[in-house]
Amino acid sequence: MVILGVVLLVIGLLASISVLTTIGAILIVVGLVLNLVPIGGTRRTYY
């Protein structure tokens, strides 16, 4: 998702399309948040 965001951001900046730039920036932020925040908890069970 981060890579797609970067691609859309670059295309939006090169083609001067503000919609692609905005969507790319949003995808980068969402992708980074999803990568940094653990989903499902961090409890690990060791037997």
N, C-alpha and C positions, 0 to 999 in steps of 0.2 A: 504494500500500500504506500509505503514511503517512496519507493522507486517510481511508482505511477504518479505520485504527487510531484516529484521532482521533474519528471518528463513533462507533465502538463504545465508546470510552472515555467519551464524553459521555453516550451512551445508558445505559451501565452505571452511571455516577454518578447520573444523574437518576432511574433506575428502581431504584436500589439493588441491582443484580444484579452480584455480585462476579465471576462468570464472564466476563461481557462486559467488565468493567473490566480483568481480567487479560489477556484475549485482545487487547484494544485496546492495552494497554501493550506487550505482546510484539510486535504488528504495527508499532507505532511504532518500537521499537528495531531490529527486523529491517529495516524500510524505510530507516531512516537509515544503518544499516551498509551495506546494499546500494548506497545512493546515494554513500557516501563512499569505499568500497573499489572500486578499479578491477578489473573482471573481464576476464580475457583478457590482462592485461599492459598496460604503458604504453609499449611500444616503438612509436615512430612512424618510418616509413621515408619519407625525403624523396629524391626523384630529381631 
